[in-house]
Amino acid sequence: MTWLRALRQVVRSGLTIEEARLEPLLALRTAVGMAIVIAPALWLASPASAASAALGAYSAGAATFQRTWRPRKVIALGAGVGLALSTFLGYLAAGRLATFLPLLAVWAFAAGMAWAVGSTAGIVAATTVGSMLVTVTLPTSIGRALEHAGIIALGGVAQALLILLFPIRRWGAHRDALADALAAVADYARRLRHDPTAPFDPEPLMTARDAAAVTPSQARTRPSVLHGPRGLAERIRPVVAALADPGVGAPSEGPGRDRARELLDAAAEVLDAAARSIRRGTPAEVSPGSTDALCVDEEHEVLEGPARQAAERLVELLGEALEIARCGTPGRTPAPPVPEDAPFLVRPTMFRLVPVVVRAVRRELRRDSPVFRHAVRLAAVATLGYLIAARLPVGHGYWVPIISVMVMRPDFHRTYARAVARLAGTLAGVALATGMVRALGPDAQVFGLLAVVSAGLSFMLNRTGYAYSQCFTAAYVVFLLGMGGQAWEQTVPERVVLTLLGGALAMLAYVVFPAWETPRLPGRLADWLAAEGRYAAAVLRSYAEPTREHHADLRRALLASREARAAWQEAYDRARQEPVRPRGLTSREADEAQEAIKGFDRAAMLMESHVPRAGSRPVPEAERFAEAMEADTAQAAVDVSEHRNPDWARVEEALHAWEGAAAGDGSPVVRRGAEMQKRALEDLATAVSRTPLERDVGSAREEQRVRAAAAAEGAGSEPAHRGG
């Protein structure tokens, strides 16, 4: 992608309004938290103290709007403590460049490394850098340092107390994550009615699993409905895929296909009803027609063989979902049966999180890590911006490094998009607030009220687009400065110029020291391929020797493959937005390789839906194929990362040996899945082949397109056949 095209996308992304559900009650509660600390500070202390209190309350409140599964009150307290600590240290070091600049560089580097833990930690840590930069304009005695640090911490405490006293949608984010997972499987079932090979994005299931991890204290108060239905969605997904697939499930046309569509439609309605019940905490109705469709008549059922097994399994699982949909009263919503001593997904407490953070940061301490490079950029830009601001003939020069720190992200697109959005939002917000300041005249109480209102609007629009929330954030800053006695003529024009300079500095830093994802795509693809190979081998071993241990290995391999897929998808999406020429893997090759591995994963998922239970008759042929699959995909991962052609000799040999025993192995699903995996691996080799002279890549790709077109035509002709 050229720089011009990348910048056009940046501007479009930065000014885009995102569709998001507004949360006015949460915004109102956070704004009230600000008012609670600003009003007494104005009355009992001074406007400067009120400004410090507002800084703590605003930053702590903004932290609670980040996507995190920890209690909001804990996030508010953590943000308040971090802001107070950075303020205190900034006070102690302020006044001398020899002490303040090293402290600023180290603190900014640590804030950048916080992205190794997650985006919430990285964003909250960046706000502490901003608070440290603001403190250099205040008195520097230790007594004043402790006073302002305590006031800032008080803002975080006030937000935490309000969250504790006035909870809004307690466990609401967790309910939404679980409901989204069920709704995603429902949508998948509907799409399978018309496209038996429709893709499925496991991200909602991954999010639901992340939300299901709780601390011991959370586990004691978690609603019962949040402990079970996630596993239900996990088990239904491969079953509906197996039922819809013409190769291992219902026939491509005829009464069997009609019956499969009926079951898929009923499954979608039941899962949507269960999702509504969990999201709202109320019972949901399911039509009698869908309930009747879930009755499998032993005598008149048209589905046979593996398709009938999938239908019976689906009906069994949907029975559990029906109970959830019909009894969705808060506190009484039944979950699928879970043993009393069943372990929950553990999330470490704040104290036990320390070694986890240390390990995560240690993993990222390498030159090619995007997080490490972001931390270096953040430290360099914060110190350089401060030095530049000190030489400017304007007041409040600290705004330059603050803008740079707040807009910078570990990737190119978000850094540039946020810089554009920040400038646009600042211009609009400053213009709006300036007009009001000039009209109202100096009045600390009125400006304090307007600052609270602006902050509340910023919180409410937080998820609709960065530019629109920053419009009211800029207005909040103008009103806050007006409350402190700063004349608008001295602050507003400077604020616009300094915002432009800070955004430009952040954008330039990424050009000088980038962390492009494009060169790393072959490695990400290789990691995904290796993880999918281990997942496929685990599925096959569950057929070769059906034991509980192998089923547990299968689950771990599935989760690892999803993580590798998510890492690839994130890198691939970032690479498509970078103004960098592809190296080692072109856009076309990446698209085709991605589709091939998705097909490989789908074949493994279809086999997983019919994995025999522990103690069932083993399929010894599957073990040899599993060993060949794992060995070849592991070697192919190395080949792909080093730009060599992958080879599937062991897989071909094992599949050929299986053909002699196929007639009597009693496992048509696993045998069919093995063939589908072999074809997907061939498509992958075609996609990443680098030696056209050794292999007719053009012919292979043409054959692949013809096969895909024939499959699409066959799937598309079914509705016409029924209608004709």
N, C-alpha and C positions, 0 to 999 in steps of 0.2 A: 504494500500500500504506500502511495506517495504521501509526503508530508502535507500537501494541500488537502488531499482527501481525508487524511487523518484529522486535520484541524477542523474541517467541516463537520466531521462526526463528533468531535469534541464539543463544538459550539452547540450542535443540535442536542447532544446528550445533556450538557450543562443546563440548558433552558427548557428541557422537557418536563411537562407536568406528569407525574406518575400517579396512576390510579391506586389509591390506598384508602382504607377505611379511616376516617378521622376519629380521634379519641378526645372529644372536647372535655369530658369529665376529668381525664388524666391531666390535660393541659390546665384546667381550672385549678385542680388540687396543687399542681406544681407552682402556678402563679400565686396562689394563696400562701404557699410556703415562702415565697419571696417577700410578699407583703408583710408577713408576720415578723420577719427579721429587719426589713427596711424601716417600717414605721417606728418601732421602739428606738432604733439607732438614730433616726432623725430627731426624735423627741428627747432622748436622754443623752445622746453623745453629739456627733457632728455629721455633716454630709460626707466627710471622708470615711468615717466608720460605716455609714450607711452604704457607701459604695463598696467597701470590703465585704459587708454582709451580703449585698446583692451578688457580688462575684461568686461567693461560695454557694449561695442558694441556687443561682442560675446554673452554674457548672454542674453541681450535684444533681439538680433536676434534669438537666440535659442528658446526664449519664444514664438516668433511669429509662430513657426512651430508646436506648440501644437494644439490639436483639440479643438477649441473654436469658438463660434459664435460672439464674440465681435470683433470690428474692430482691425486689427493687429496693427495699430498705437497706439491704446489705450493700448494694451498689452505691446508694446515696451516701452511706457512711464511709465507704472506701474512698469515694471521690472527694468527700469533704476532708478526710484525713490527708490524702495525697496533696490536695491544694494547700492545706495549712502547712504541711511540712515543706513544700517547695517555697511557699511564701516566707517562712521563717529562715530557711537557708539562704534565700535570696537577700533578705534583709542583712544577715550577718556578713555576706560577701560583697554587698553593694558598696560602691564608693571607690573601689580600686579595680582597675581592669585586670591586674595580676591575680586577683582572687576570684572575681566574678566570671571572667571568660572561661577559665578551666572548669568552674562549677557548672556553668551553662552548657558547655560542650559535653561534659560527662552526663549531666542530667538528660540532655536531649538525646544522646546516644542510647541511654537506658530506656527512654520513652520510645525510641524507634524499635529497640529489641523487644519491647512489650508486645509487638505484633506477632511474635512467635507463639504467644499464648492465645491470641485471638483478636478479632477486630475491636471488640468492646474494650479490652485492655489497652490496645494501641490508641484508640480515640481518647479515652479517659486520661491516659498518660500524656498525650499531647496537650490537653488543657492545663495540666500542671506546669508544663513548660511556659505556657502563656501567662499563668499567674506569677511565675518567677520573674518574667520580663516586666510585668506591670509594677512589681514591688520596688524596682530600682528608682522609681520616681517619688517614693515615699521616704519619710525619716528613717534613719538607719540605727537607732539605738536599740539595744536588746529588749528593753521594756516595751517599746513601740512594736518591735517585731513580734513579741509574744502576744501583745494585745490584738494586732491585726490578724495574726495566725489563728488566735482563738475565735475571733469574730467570723472569719471565713469558715472555720470548722463548725461553728454554730449554724451556719446556713445549711450544711449537710445534715446536721442533727435535726434541724427543723423539718427538712424534707422527709427524713426517715420516720420521724414521729407522726407526721401526717399520713404517711403510707400505712403505718401501724394502726392508727386510730380510724382511718377512713379507707379501708381496702376497697378497691374497685376491680371487679372481675378477678377475684383471687383465683389463681391457677388458670386464668383466662388464656395466657399464651400457650400453656401446656395443652389445654383443651383444643385450641385452634390447631396446634401442630398435629394432634392425633386425629382430629376431624379432617384436616387436609389430607392425611395419609389415606383414610377410608374413602374420601371423595376422589382421590387420584385413582384408586383401584376401581371405583365405580365408573369413572370416565374411561378407564382402560377397557372395562367390560363392554361399554357401549361401542367403543371404536372397533373392538374385535367382532362385533356383529357384522360390520361391513368390510373390515380388513382383517382377516385372520392372522396376518403377520405384523399388525400394528406395533410400533415401538412403545416402550414404557420407560419413563425417566424415574429412577429410584430416589431422586432427591427428597420428595415428601416423606418416604419411608426412613431415609437417613436423618432428616430433621426430627421426625417423631422419636426415633431412637435416642437422639441427642437430648431431646426434651424429657425422655423417660429416665435419664440418669439423675438421681436425687441424692442428697445427703441424708444421713440417718435421721436427722430432725425433720426433714421434709417428708421422708417415707412414713413417719408416724401420722402426719396430717394430710397426706395426699388422698384425694377422693378415690374410692374403689374403682370407678369407671376408667381411671387413668392407668390401671394396672391390669392389662390383659388384652384389650381390643387391638393394640398395636401388633401383637403376635398374630391376631386374627387376620389383619390386612396382609401380613407377610405370607401367611399360608394360603390365602385365597388367590393371590396374584398368579403363582405358577399354575394353579388348578384351572382358572379361567383361560389362561393361555393354552394349556394342553387340551381343553375341551374344544376350543375354537380352531386349533391347527388341523388342517386336512390330513397332514401326514401321520399324526399320532392320535388324533381325536375324531371329531365328527366328520363324516364324508363331505366332500366339497359341494354337493347338491342333494336334493331329495328330502324326504321326511326327517332324516337324521340331522341335516343342516338346519331345517326349520326348528326342530326341537332344541338344538344348541342355541340358536338365536333367542328362543323363548327363555331359556335358562339364563343366558347372559343378560337379557333385559331385566329379568326378575332380580338377578344379582345386583345390577346397577341401582335399581330402585331401593332395595333393602339396604345396601351400603350407604346410599345417600341419606336415607332415613336415619341410620345409625350415626352418620356424621352430624346431622342436624341435632339429634338428641344429645350428643356429647358436647357440641358447641354451645347449645342454648340451655342444657340442663333440663329439658322438658321432653315428655313423650312425643313420638312422631308416628304418624299413621302410615301404614303400608296397605296398598290396594289389595282387595281380595283376589284379584286376578294374579298378582305376583305371588301371593301365598299359595294359591292353587297350583301355579306352575312349578312350585318346588316339591310337589308330591311325585315321587318316582314310583310308578305302577310296576310291580314285579312282572305282571302278565302282559301288559300292553306297551311297555317302554320300547321305543324304536331304536334307541342307542345300544350298541353292542361293544364288547371287548374293552379296550382302554378308554374309549369315549364314555361308556357306561360307568366305568370305575371313576372317571373324573367327575361325571354328573353326580354320582352318589356322594363322593367326597365334598363336592361343592354344596350340595343340599345340606349335608351335615354341618359344614362351617357356617352357612347362611342361617341355620337355625339358631346359632349363638348370636349372630348379628340381629336377628329378629327380636330376641329378648332384650337386647340393648335398645333397639329402636322403640319398643313398646313400653319400656319401663324407665324412661329417662328422667326421673325425678332426682334433683340434687341430693346426694348422700344415699340414695337408694338404687342408683343405676347398677344393675347387676353386670358384673364382668364375667368373661369366660372363667371356668373353674381354675383356680390357682391354689396350689398347696399353701398351707399356713406358713411353712418355713421356706417358701420359694425365695431365692435371692433376688434383690432388685439391682438395677444398674447403678453402681456406686459413683457418686460425684464427690470428690474430696472436699472437706471443709476448708475454710480460709487458711487455717494453720497448716493443715496437711497439704495445702496447695503449693507450699513453698518448694519442696523438692521436685514437684511436677514442673513448676515454672523454671527451676534451675536446669532440669534436663531438657526442656523445650528450647531454652535460650542457648544451651551448649550445642544442641544439634544445628542451630542456625549460625553459629560462629564460624563461618567459612566464607571465602571471598566471593563464591558464585551464588550465595544465598540472596534472594531478593530482600529478605528481612534485614540481613546484615548491611547490604548496600543502602537500604532505606535509612537505617540508623546512622550510617556514615554521612549520608546526604543531610539528614536532619541536624546532626551536630554541626556540620560545616555551615549550613545555611543559617542556623540560629546565631552562631557567633559572627559570621560575616554580615548578616543583616543588622545585628546590633552595632557593629563597628561602622557600617554605612550610615545607620540612623544617627549615630553620635556626631557624624560630620555634617549632617543636613541642617540647613538654617531654618528648621521648623521645630515646633514642640511636639511632644508625644511621638518621637521617632521610634519608640519601641513597637509601634504598630506594624512596622515593616517585618521584623522577624516573627511577630505573632501571626500575621497573615500567612507567611510562608509555612510556618509550622502547622497551622490548622488546615491548610489545603493539601499538604503533601501526603501521599499515600504510596505504598510499595510498588504500585504499577503505574504505567504511563497514562492510560486513558483516564483513570479516576483523578489523578493529580491535575491534569490539564482541564478536565471538565469542571472540577471544583474551583479551579482558579478563575475560569470564565464565569461560573455561576456566582462566585463570591464578588467579583467586580460588578456584575449586573445587579445583584441583590443589594450591594452596598450603595450603588448610585441611586437606585430607586428608594431605598430606605432613608438615606441621608436627605434626599430631596423632600420626602414626605415629612420627616421629623423636623427638618429645618423650617419649613413653612409653619408648622405648629408652634415651634419655639419662638419664632418672630411674632406670631400672632398673640401668644399668651403672655409673653414677657417673663422676667425672672420670678419663679415661684417654686421653691424646692419641693413643697408638698405635692403640687400638681405634677411636676416632672417625675417625682417618685411614683405617683399613680400611673402616669403614662408609661413609665419604664416597666411596671408590672404588667400592664395590658399588652404592651409590645412583646414582652417575654412569653406571655401566655399564647399569643397568636403564633409566635415562632415555634413553640412546642407543638401546637396543634397542627401546623403545616410541616412538621419535621420530616414526615415520610412522603410528602407530595412532590418533593424536589428541593435540592439544596439552595437554588437561587431564591425560591420563594420564602423559605424559612430565614435565609440570610437577610432578606429585605427588612423583616421585623427585628432581626438581631441588630442590624445597623441602627435602626430607629431606637432600639433599647439602649445602645451605647450613647447615642446623642442625648437622649433624655437623662441618662445616668450622669453624663458630664455636665449637663445643664443643672442637674440637682446639686452637683459639687461646686457650682459657681463658675464653670468654664464658659466663656462667651462663644456663641456658635460661629462667629466670624473667624475665630482662631482655630476652631477644631474641624469644622465641616469640610472646607476646601482641602485642608491638610489630610483629612481622613481619606478622601478620594484619591489623592496623589499617592499617599503611602500604601493604600490598598493595591493600586496598580503596580507600584514598585515591588511590594511583597509577593504578589502573584507572579510577576515576571521573574523574580529571583527563584521561586520554587520551580517554575517551568524550565528555566535555564539549568538548574541543578540536575534535573533528570537527563537533559541532553549531555551534560558534561560527564555524569557518572550514572549511566542507565542500568537497568536490570531487565533487559529484553527477554521475553519468553520465547520468541521465535526460534533462537538457536537451540533451546532446550526441548523442543517438541519431540525429536526422535527419542530422547531419553524418557520423556513422559509416556510416549506410546509404548516403549519397551517395557516399562514398569507395569502398564495396564495389561499388556499381553501376557507377561509372566504371571500376574495375579489371576487373570482369567484362566490360564492353564492350570494353576493350582486348584482353582474352584472346580473346573471340569474334571480334573483327576479325583477330587474329593467326592464328587457326585458318582463317578464310575466306581470308586471303591465302596460306596454305600450299596451298590448292586452286587459287587464281588463278594462282600462280606458284610451283611446287614447287622451292624452292632451299634450300641449307643455311642461308643467311642468314635466310630466313623461318622455318625450323624452329628456329633459335636464338632468334629474336624470340618465337616461340610459347612456348618454354620459359621465357623471362624473364617473359612476360606471365602465364603460369600461376602462377609462384611469387609474383608481385605480387598476383594475385587471391586466393591462399591467405592471404597476410599480411593483406590487407584483410578477408577473411572472418573470420580469427581475431580481429582487432581489433574487428570488429562483435560477434562472439559473446561476447567478454570484456565489452564494454560492455553488451551486452544482458543477460547473466547478472547483472552487478552492478546494473543498473537495476531488474531484477525484485525485488531484495532491499532496495531503498532506500525509506524512508518519504517519498517525494516524489510529488506529483501529476504525471502525464504532461504534458509541454509539447511541443506540435507533433506528437507521434506517440503515439497511444494504444497500449495493450497489444495490442488486437485488430489495429490497423493494422500494428504491428510484426511480429506473428506472420504475417499474410497477406503482407506485403512480403517477409519472410524466406523464406517458402515459394516465392514467385514468383521471387526471384533464385536460389534453389537450383535451381528448374526450368530457368531460363535457363542456369545453369552446367552442368547435366546435359546439356542439348542440345549445348553446346559440347564437352563431353567425348565424347559419342557421335560427333560429327563428327571429333574429334581421333583417334579409334581407327582411322579409315579415311583419314587424311591421306596423300596419295600421296607416294612417295619422290621424291627429287631427280631431275629429268629426265623425270618423267612428263608426260602430256598435261595442259595447264593447263585451268582452268575460268574463262574470263574474266568470266562473270556474277558470280562470287563476289567480285571486286574491288569492283564497284559496291556490292554489298550490304555489304561490309566497311566502306567509307567511310561509308555511310549509318548503319550500326550504331554505329560509333565516334562519329560526330557527334551522333546522337540520344541515346546514353547519356551522353555528356559534358554535353550541355545538360540532360538529365533530372536528372543529379546536382546541378546548380546549382538546378534547379527544386525538387527534393526538399528540399535544405538550406534553401531560402527559402520553403518551404511553398506552392509553386505546383504545379499539375497538370502532369505530364510529357506530352509530345506525341511521337508516333512517325510523323510525316508522311513523313519521308525513308525510314524503314524500309518503310513501306507502299508507297511509290512504287517503291522498288527491288525489292521482292518481287513486285509486280505486273508490273514489266518483265521479271522473270526467268521468269514463267509462260509467256511465248511461246517461250522457248528451252529449257524444261524437258524437252521430249520428246527432244531430241537432245543434251543436254549430257553424258550418260553419268555423271552424279553423283547418283544417287538418295539417297544418304546425306546429302550436304551440303544438298540441296534439302529433304529432310524435316527436317533439323536446323534450317534457316532458318525453316521454318513453326513448329516447336516454340518457337523463340526468340521469334518474333513473338507467339505466344499467351502466353508467359510475361511478356513486356513489357506486354501488355494486362492481365494479372492484377495486375501491379505498379501500373499506373495506377489500376486499380479499388481497390487496397488503400490507396493514399495520397491518393486524390482528396479535395479539400477543398471542392468546390462541388457539392453535390447538385442545385441548381437547373439547372446547365448540363449535368449528366449524371445519368442515372438510376442512381446508384450502387447502390441496393438491388437493382434488377433485374440489374445486372451481377454483383453478388456472388452472387445467387441462381443465375444462370447458371453461374458458376464452381463453386459447390458441386454443382450437378447434374452438371456435367461430371466433377468429381472423384469423385462417388459412382458414376457410370456406369463410370468407369475402374476403380474399386475393385471394383465388382460383377463386371465382366468378368474381372479378375484372379482374384477369388475363386471364380468359377464353373469355372475350369479344373480344379482338383483334383476337384471334384464330377463334372464331365463325364467325367474319366478313370475315376473310380470307378464311374460309372453305366453 
